């Protein structure tokens, strides 16, 4: 397996690439990736993960996202397709941290409105709306109900 002239000859480095190839739509932090690989039985250190992520980013195989200040970056498999995540919006749950990809005609209409009426082009890859996802809303409501009774 070769990436941009770099030989992925170690089992650990190959495991990083393989994980992203098997989960092409996920966004993971280095810590989440480390935990996921360890759960699969791959013994890998965090520094090895970071080196592999850097190499894969440089090769255009994964993309690094910095979602907000003070928060760790997350990574997504793009396999050289720089347009991935440039055609939809992202929603991030403030409770569980899940990042959702959203194709929504109303959000696209908002982006078109901003372009036409305000001469402003939205960068979809960097547009993240923050809120609370459905499972977390239900869990929070259940907790509030238990505490109330």
C-alpha positions as CSV (number, residue, x, y, z in Angstrom):
1,X,0.0,0.0,0.0
2,X,1.5,3.3,-1.0
3,X,0.5,6.8,-0.2
4,X,2.1,9.8,-1.9
5,X,5.4,8.0,-2.2
6,X,5.2,6.9,1.4
7,X,5.2,3.1,2.0
8,X,2.6,2.1,4.6
9,X,4.6,-0.9,5.6
10,X,3.6,-1.1,9.3
11,X,0.5,-2.9,10.4
12,X,-0.4,0.0,12.6
13,X,-0.2,2.6,9.9
14,X,-2.1,0.4,7.5
15,X,-4.8,-0.1,10.2
16,X,-5.4,3.7,10.3
17,X,-5.9,3.9,6.5
18,X,-8.0,0.7,6.6
19,X,-10.3,2.0,9.3
20,X,-11.1,5.2,7.3
21,X,-11.7,3.2,4.2
22,X,-14.1,0.9,6.0
23,X,-15.9,4.0,7.6
24,X,-15.8,6.6,4.8
25,X,-18.5,8.9,6.2
26,X,-17.3,9.2,9.8
27,X,-15.4,12.1,11.4
28,X,-13.1,11.0,14.1
29,X,-10.7,12.7,16.5
30,X,-7.3,11.1,16.9
31,X,-8.4,9.9,20.4
32,X,-11.6,8.4,18.9
33,X,-9.6,6.7,16.2
34,X,-7.1,5.3,18.8
35,X,-10.0,3.9,20.9
36,X,-11.7,2.4,17.8
37,X,-8.6,0.7,16.6
38,X,-7.8,-0.6,20.1
39,X,-11.4,-1.9,20.3
40,X,-10.7,-3.9,17.1
41,X,-7.6,-5.4,18.7
42,X,-5.0,-3.1,17.1
43,X,-2.3,-2.1,19.5
44,X,-1.3,1.4,18.4
45,X,0.1,4.5,20.2
46,X,-1.3,7.9,19.9
47,X,1.9,9.3,18.4
48,X,1.7,6.7,15.6
49,X,-1.9,7.7,15.0
50,X,-0.9,11.4,14.7
51,X,2.0,10.6,12.3
52,X,-0.3,8.5,10.1
53,X,-3.0,11.2,10.1
54,X,-0.5,13.8,9.1
55,X,0.8,11.7,6.3
56,X,-2.7,10.8,5.1
57,X,-3.7,14.5,5.1
58,X,-0.6,15.5,3.1
59,X,-1.5,12.8,0.6
60,X,-5.1,14.1,0.2
61,X,-6.6,10.8,1.5
62,X,-8.2,12.3,4.6
63,X,-9.2,15.8,5.5
64,X,-8.6,17.5,8.8
65,X,-11.4,19.6,10.3
66,X,-10.9,22.1,13.1
67,X,-14.5,22.5,14.3
68,X,-14.0,25.1,17.0
69,X,-11.3,26.8,19.1
70,X,-9.9,24.7,21.9
71,X,-11.4,21.5,20.5
72,X,-9.3,18.7,18.9
73,X,-9.4,18.3,15.2
74,X,-11.4,15.6,13.5
75,X,-10.6,13.7,10.4
76,X,-12.6,12.2,7.5
77,X,-11.7,9.9,4.6
78,X,-11.9,11.7,1.3
79,X,-9.6,9.6,-0.9
80,X,-8.4,12.6,-2.9
81,X,-11.9,13.9,-3.5
82,X,-11.6,17.5,-2.3
83,X,-15.2,18.2,-3.0
84,X,-16.5,15.8,-0.2
85,X,-18.2,17.9,2.4
86,X,-18.3,20.9,0.1
87,X,-21.9,20.1,-1.0
88,X,-23.7,19.8,2.3
89,X,-23.9,21.3,5.8
90,X,-22.8,19.8,9.1
91,X,-24.7,19.7,12.4
92,X,-22.8,19.0,15.6
93,X,-24.4,17.8,18.8
94,X,-23.1,19.8,21.8
95,X,-24.0,16.9,24.1
96,X,-22.5,13.8,22.5
97,X,-20.2,15.5,19.9
98,X,-21.6,13.6,16.9
99,X,-21.1,15.4,13.6
100,X,-24.0,14.9,11.1
101,X,-23.9,15.5,7.3
102,X,-27.1,17.2,6.2
103,X,-28.4,17.7,2.7
104,X,-31.2,20.1,3.2
105,X,-33.0,22.2,0.6
106,X,-33.8,24.9,3.1
107,X,-30.2,25.3,4.2
108,X,-29.2,25.3,0.5
109,X,-31.8,28.0,-0.1
110,X,-30.3,30.0,2.8
111,X,-26.9,29.7,1.2
112,X,-28.3,30.8,-2.2
113,X,-30.0,33.8,-0.5
114,X,-26.8,34.8,1.2
115,X,-25.0,34.7,-2.2
116,X,-27.7,36.6,-4.1
117,X,-28.8,39.1,-1.5
118,X,-25.7,39.6,0.5
119,X,-22.9,38.7,-2.1
120,X,-21.6,36.1,0.4
121,X,-20.5,32.6,-0.5
122,X,-20.9,29.9,2.1
123,X,-18.1,27.4,2.6
124,X,-20.0,24.2,3.2
125,X,-17.0,22.3,4.4
126,X,-16.6,24.8,7.2
127,X,-20.2,25.4,8.0
128,X,-21.2,23.7,11.2
129,X,-24.5,24.4,13.1
130,X,-24.5,23.5,16.7
131,X,-27.4,22.1,18.7
132,X,-28.7,18.9,20.3
133,X,-29.4,15.8,18.4
134,X,-32.6,13.7,18.8
135,X,-31.2,10.9,20.9
136,X,-29.6,13.4,23.3
137,X,-32.8,15.5,23.5
138,X,-34.7,12.4,24.5
139,X,-32.1,11.4,27.1
140,X,-32.1,14.9,28.6
141,X,-35.9,14.9,28.7
142,X,-35.9,11.5,30.4
143,X,-33.3,12.7,33.0
144,X,-35.4,15.9,33.7
145,X,-38.5,13.7,34.1
146,X,-36.7,11.4,36.6
147,X,-35.3,14.4,38.6
148,X,-38.7,16.0,38.7
149,X,-40.4,12.9,40.2
